[in-house]
């Protein structure tokens, strides 16, 4: 918690979210590395990648300097960018009479994007999408059904891009909290 809070309070930069991954070594992918603390940070905004905000090198450097000055001497510290997994959501819905189909469709899309967003005040609990949490279709259905003008959902499908298979895989999307990110030198 201390690392997360100190990262968010880094002067001179706008940190939107920070998560501490204790014992995760980003170079090896080990989640049992004693003495290692990895802090993942997101910028408060990213106009180039609004749905998948990525910190730039100055932000990562500033957070690293902030934390490095306050860490225990024996702690090996890494500050990394998040690793995203491409997912797709397809929704077939019935609109209530008297509502514009296009307007309701856009609201459903916005609600689902916000529900899956990595930054607060969005996500299931308002803290951004939790690291490693699966993406379940029924959970997204519940979010979509909250939109004014939706009568019912005919179908909702979730898929994730699999780099190895080179294809979209449908069903619950497994997310791994400990991805090996690209590290800046």
N, C-alpha and C positions, 0 to 999 in steps of 0.2 A: 504493500500500500504506500509506503514512503517513496519508493522509486516512482510509482505512478503519479503521486501528487507532486513531487518535485519536478517531474518531467512536464506536467501541465502548467507549472508555474515558471517555466523557463522565460527569462526576460528577453524581449526583443523579437520573439516569434509567437505565432498563434497556434498552439497545440490544441487540436479538437478532441483528441482521445489518446490515452497512453495505457498500455497493458504490460504488466510485468510477467515474464516467463522464467520463473526461477529454475535453475539447473539446466536450462536449454542452451546448448552450444550451437550457434547458427552455422558454423563452418562444418561441423561434423553431423549435425542433425540429432545428436544425442540429447535425450530429455533427462538424463541422469548425471550430468556433469557437475560434480561438487565444486562449490565456490564460484559458479558462473551465474550471472544475472543478465538476461536479455530483456530489453525494454523495446516494445513495438510502439511506434508513434504514428499518428495520423495528423495531417494539417487540419486546421479549423475549416478550411475550404480549399477547393482545387477546381478552378474554372475549366481546366483542360479535361479533367476526369471527375466530374461531379458525382458520379455514382460509385466510383472507386478511387477516392482521394489518395494521392501519393505524396509523401513528404519529399521536398527537394534536399539537396546536399547541405545547404546552409542551415535548414531546420534540424536535420539529423546531427550536424556538427554542434549546433548551439545546445541541443538537449544533451548530447554526450558530454560537452564541457561542463554543463550544469550538474550532471550526475557524477561525473568523474571527480569533481572537487569535493563531493559529499559521501563518496563510497568508502567502505573499509579498504584498507591497503591490500588485503588478501582477496578481495572480490575482483573477479575478471568480468568486466562490463562490456556489453554490446548494445548498441542502439540501432534498430533496424526498421525498415519499412514493412508494411503488411504485404502478405502474399494473397492474391485474390484467386478465386476459382470461378470460372465462367459458368453461370447457370442461366436457364431459360424457363420462363413460366408462360404457359398457354392457358387462357381462360375463355370458356364459352359460357355466356350468361344470357338470361332473359331479362329485359328491361321492363319495368312497370309501365302501364299505359300513362301517357302524359309527360314522360321524361324523354329527353333527347338521347338517342342511342349513342352518338359520338361523345356527348358530354359525360354520360355515365361510364363509357369505356375509358375515357381519359382519367376520370376520378379513380376507377378501379386500378388502372396502371399506376397512378401516383401513390395510392395507398399501399400497393404491394411493394413499390420501389422504396417507400419510406419504411415499411416494415422490415425490409431486408438491408436497409442502410447501415453502414458501419459507424456512423457518427451520432452522438446524442443531438437532439432529443428524440431520435427515432429508434427503431428496433422494437423487439417485443416488450422490453421493460423501460424504454427510454434512454438506454445507455449505449445504443448501437448494437448491431448484431453480435451476439456472444461468440467469442473465438471457439471454434470446434463444434458448435451446435449444429445439428442436422437441420436441413431444410425439408420440412414435411408438408405435403400437399394439403392435408386437412387444416393445418395451422394457417396457411395462406387463404384457404377457402373461408375460414372464419373472418379473416381481415377483410376480404372482398365483400362478404355479405353485410358488412357494416356500412357500406356505401349507400347513401340515399338514392333510390331509384332502381336498385337491384332487386328483382323479384326472386330469382333463384339462379343457382349455377348449374349449367348442364354438364360441365366438365371442367376440371382443372388438372393440368399435367405439369410436372416439374422434371427438368432434365439438367444434367451437368455435362460439360465438355470433357471428354477423356482424351488427353494428349497421346497416350500410348495407342489407343484404339483409333484415334482420328475420327471420332464420331460422338454424337450426343447419346448419353445413356439416361433412360427415363426411370423415374421412381424417386424415392427419397434420396436426397443428395447428402452424401457423407462429406463433412468438412474436417480437415485435420488442423488442430490448433497449432501444431508445431511443423510448419513448412520450413524448408531451408530457403531463406531469402537470399537475394543477391546482395552482397556486401560491398559498400563503397570503400575504396582504398584510402 
